[in-house]
Amino acid sequence: MRKGIHPENYRVVAFKDMSNGDVFLNRSTAKSNETIDFEGTSYPLIKLEISRTSHPYFTGKTKLVDTAGRIDKFKTKYAKFSK
């Protein structure tokens, strides 16, 4: 590996999932102007729209996509070009 290409200023950062309020700690170099008190300690805060606790793939709550309706809509829209 090449030396000097990876940052060395890793620190513990709190990540907060804004959709469900879950907070977890991880090491990161991401900059933040906000802080949060978590388990009695203040950490820099990074806000996330989605994380492992709210993503449909990890929670098992996937949306059912109406593929049949989309296919029928496509066929009727482009039926005039099939002649």
Backbone hydrogen bonds, N-H to C=O, Kabsch-Sander energy under -0.5 kcal/mol:
donor,donor_aa,acceptor,acceptor_aa,energy
5,I,2,R,-0.5
11,R,28,S,-1.8
13,V,26,N,-3.4
14,A,44,P,-2.7
15,F,13,V,-0.5
15,F,24,F,-3.2
16,K,46,I,-2.4
17,D,22,D,-3.0
18,M,16,K,-0.7
18,M,48,L,-3.0
20,N,17,D,-0.5
21,G,17,D,-2.3
24,F,15,F,-2.3
26,N,13,V,-2.2
28,S,11,R,-2.7
36,I,43,Y,-2.5
38,F,36,I,-0.7
38,F,41,T,-3.2
41,T,38,F,-1.4
43,Y,36,I,-2.7
45,L,34,E,-2.6
46,I,14,A,-2.5
48,L,16,K,-3.1
54,S,51,S,-1.3
55,H,51,S,-1.9
58,F,55,H,-0.6
59,T,55,H,-2.1
60,G,56,P,-1.6
62,T,60,G,-0.9
65,V,63,K,-0.6
67,T,65,V,-1.9
70,R,66,D,-1.4
71,I,67,T,-2.3
72,D,68,A,-2.3
73,K,69,G,-2.0
74,F,70,R,-1.9
75,K,71,I,-2.5
76,T,72,D,-2.4
77,K,73,K,-1.7
78,Y,74,F,-2.1
81,F,78,Y,-0.9
82,S,79,A,-1.2
83,K,80,K,-0.5
